[in-house]
């Protein structure tokens, strides 16, 4: 098995920031985003990375950015390393297939979550109050049921870095009424289009998360798009309402961690080799099923 790349070092260049997965570098007027093989769960970075994970995230995002561009412009300017500015164009072996040159955006402080199925934290909230993020749902729904129509269930970042579910009125207060409406409209359109395309390949997108920013006055899709880190993927042939089908995304790692007596605070426990390899297989498998091609390595 190939080795995981958990940190990117470029001689003479200091990273502007290192997120849970991506290392960000200044590139003149633009930014270079490099997807590492780091994996996080419950907002904690795990000690082991998953080989090829960063390439899957990067290349699957590019796949969706291209196919959804008619709905919303995206932030990607270039993905071919040879066309990057110096000194990044000198590091093709390191960056090819796992990096993108992007526009700088003024990111909105909102994670735009769309749910098409009742699962995860949405299911837990529905059991308690019959709604999700303030969106009332019909009574009697079962776990993993398909919703009558996709719903917009945004979240914000609390000061401790954990996702915090918020209602639509809070989004209006954060970004303004007009932009809140635009974010909801774009999120639902992007999800519906992607879900239809995935369905043709036997894949259900149960839910997903988008992030947007402003480039001038234009709302632009940023970060990543419809990856196993930001979405929940199921095989249609394995789907049965009332129970959660096997996931082809990061949920597999979360499920393993839930079997441990871990308080979900740093430091995170080590992942066994078989969990790492199984995770890698799931990332590669969903990439092939969605795109119909092999990962560029």
URWOWO-V375391 format. One record per backbone hydrogen bond with DSSP energy under -1.0 kcal/mol. CO is the residue of the C=O (numbers start at 1). NH is the residue of the N-H. If there is no record, write none. Layout:
BEGIN
<<CO & NH> <CO & NH>>
END
This chain:
BEGIN
<<5 & 37> <10 & 13> <17 & 24> <21 & 36> <22 & 19> <23 & 34> <24 & 16> <24 & 17> <25 & 32> <27 & 30> <30 & 27> <31 & 102> <32 & 25> <33 & 100> <34 & 23> <37 & 50> <39 & 46> <41 & 44> <44 & 41> <50 & 53> <52 & 56> <53 & 57> <54 & 58> <55 & 59> <56 & 60> <57 & 61> <58 & 62> <59 & 63> <60 & 64> <61 & 65> <62 & 66> <63 & 67> <64 & 68> <68 & 71> <68 & 72> <73 & 221> <75 & 103> <78 & 101> <80 & 83> <81 & 84> <85 & 88> <87 & 90> <88 & 91> <91 & 95> <92 & 96> <95 & 98> <98 & 35> <100 & 33> <101 & 77> <101 & 78> <102 & 31> <105 & 107> <106 & 214> <111 & 113> <111 & 155> <112 & 210> <113 & 153> <114 & 208> <115 & 151> <116 & 147> <117 & 119> <118 & 144> <119 & 122> <120 & 124> <121 & 125> <122 & 126> <123 & 127> <124 & 128> <125 & 129> <126 & 130> <130 & 137> <132 & 135> <135 & 132> <142 & 145> <143 & 242> <145 & 118> <151 & 115> <154 & 166> <155 & 111> <156 & 164> <158 & 161> <162 & 158> <164 & 156> <167 & 171> <168 & 172> <169 & 173> <170 & 174> <171 & 175> <172 & 176> <176 & 180> <177 & 181> <178 & 182> <179 & 183> <180 & 184> <181 & 185> <182 & 186> <183 & 187> <184 & 188> <185 & 189> <186 & 190> <187 & 191> <188 & 192> <189 & 193> <190 & 194> <191 & 195> <192 & 196> <193 & 197> <194 & 198> <195 & 199> <196 & 200> <198 & 201> <198 & 203> <199 & 202> <202 & 236> <204 & 234> <206 & 116> <206 & 117> <207 & 232> <208 & 114> <210 & 112> <211 & 222> <212 & 108> <213 & 220> <214 & 106> <215 & 218> <218 & 215> <220 & 213> <221 & 75> <227 & 231> <228 & 250> <230 & 209> <232 & 206> <233 & 248> <234 & 204> <235 & 238> <236 & 239> <240 & 243> <249 & 252> <250 & 254> <251 & 255> <252 & 256> <253 & 257> <254 & 258> <256 & 259> <257 & 260> <260 & 262> <272 & 276> <273 & 277> <274 & 278> <275 & 279> <276 & 280> <277 & 281> <278 & 282> <279 & 283> <280 & 284> <281 & 285> <282 & 286> <283 & 287> <284 & 288> <285 & 289> <286 & 290> <287 & 291> <288 & 292>>
END
